[in-house]
Amino acid sequence: MDILLLVIGFIFMFIGILGSFLPVLPGPPLSWVGLLLLYSTSAIPINWTFLGITLAIALIAVALDYIIPALGTKKFGGTRVGVIGTTLGLVVALIFPIFGPFGIIIWPFIGALVGELLNKADKKTATKAAFGSFLGFLTGTFLKFMVAIVYLGLFISKAWEYKSVLFPFFD
């Protein structure tokens, strides 16, 4: 049973990393579920303080992911339409990888710019607002990605620490 929990937890870790980029998946909370599954094994002693702190960090990261783009947009004179355009641009980048790995950067900016142009007539203001929305999006995504990567590192280090208990047949 421990091996099954370990494998499912590891899968949640990678889904959490993907969720850092995909707007439909809450990345850090999914990574946290991976940590919870690891600590649910009989080999690793449960640490409620650690799990509570990591859960709080995951939830704060998700909340900030909604707040940061709005602040970036507001700071640069943008609107909610620009934030929606950024998200739609990200979806386009994931579905149609036309620009390869640069698409994840280019499409959200284009989406924000189109959203702002639909909402405002001035190109200069729309470009500035799109940049703010895009910058906020990148910051939130980077924050979620870093939390998910740190959780993966914690997962691997704890599994490695208890490897002889988790995998007694390898001793």
N, C-alpha and C positions, 0 to 999 in steps of 0.2 A: 504493500500500500504506500509506503514511503517513496518508492521509486515513482509510482504513478503521480503522487502529489508533487514531487520534484519536477517531473516532466511537464505536467500541466502548469505549474508555477513558472517554469522557464518559458513556456509558450505565452503565458500572460505577459511576461517581461517583454518579449518581442512585439506582441500586439500593442503594448503600452508605448513602445518606441514608435511604432507606426502611427499610433493615435496622437503622437506629438505633432504630426503633419496633417493627418486627416481630420477635418473638422467634425466628423460624425462620431469619432471615438474619443472618449476622455482618457488621454494617454497616461498621465501620472496615477490616477486612481486604478487603472488596469494593471500598471506595474506594481502598485501597492498590493493588489490581490495576489500577484505572484509572490510577494514577500509573505503575505498571510498564509498562503499555501505551504511555503517552505517552513514556516514556523509551526504549521499544523502537523508536520511529520513527528513521529515519536522520537526521532534521533536528535532533534534540535529543541532545546528547552524554550518554552514560550516566554517572550519578553513583552509584556503589555505596554510598558513605557515606550519602548522602541517602536512598537507598532502604532501606538497612539500618536507619537511625534511624527512618524513618517506619513500617517494618514492626514494629519493636520497640514503638513507641507504639501501633500498631493492636492488637497482641496484648495489650499491657498493658491497654488500654481494654476489650477483651473479657473478660479475666480479672477486672478490677475490676467488670465488670457482673454477675458471679456472686458476687463477694465482698461488694460494698456492700449489696445487699438483705438478705443474710444478717446482716450486721453491724447494719443498721437494725432488723431484726426482733428480733435478740438483745438489742440495746440497750433496746428498748421491751417486752421480755418476750414476744415472739412465738415462733412455731414454723415449721417447714418448711411446714406446711399453709397458713399465711398467705402465704408466698412463692408457693406454687403457686396459691392463690386470686388473688393479684395478677396473675400471668401469664394465668390463665384469664379474668380480668376484662378484660385488655387485648385478648385474642382476641375476646371478646364485643363490645368497643367497636369493633374493626375490622370485624367482620362485620355488626353491627347498629348503625349510627350513629344511635341513637335520640336522644341528647342533643347531636347535632352535634359541634362541635369540643371541647365540654366532656366528651364521653363518654370521651375518652382519659384524662381525669383521674378522672371519677366511677366508671367501671366497675372499674378496678384496685383502687380503695379498697373498693368493694362486694365485689369478689372476695376481697380480703384479710380483710374483716370476716366474710364468710360462712365462709371457711376457718377463721378463729380461733373463731367461734361453734360450728362443728362439732367443733372440738378442745377447747374450753373452755366451761364453763357461765357464767362471770362476764362480763356484758356490758361492764363497765368495762375489765377486763383485755383482753378481745378487741378493743375499740375502740382501746385504746392500742397493742396489738400490731399491729393492722391499719394504724394510722397509721405506725408504724415501718417496716413492710414496704412500705407505699406510698411513704414518703419515700425509702427505699433504692432502690426501683424508679425513681422520678423522677430521683434523682441519677445512677444508672447510665445511664439513657436519655439524660439531658442530656449526660453525658460522651461517650457514643458519638456523639451528634448533633453536638457541637462538634468532635470529631475529624474526622468526615465532612465538615463544612462547611469546616474549615481545609484539608483535603485538596482539596476542590473549588476553593478559592481558590488553592492552590498549582498545581493543574492549569491553571486559567484563566490565571494570571499567567505560567506557563512557556510555555503555548501562545501567548499574546499576545507574549511576548518573541521567539519564533521564528516569528511569523506570516508573515514574508516568505519564510522557507524552507519552511514548511509549505504556504503558499498562494501560490506564485510567480505564479499567473495573476491575482492581485488587485493586483499592483504596477503 
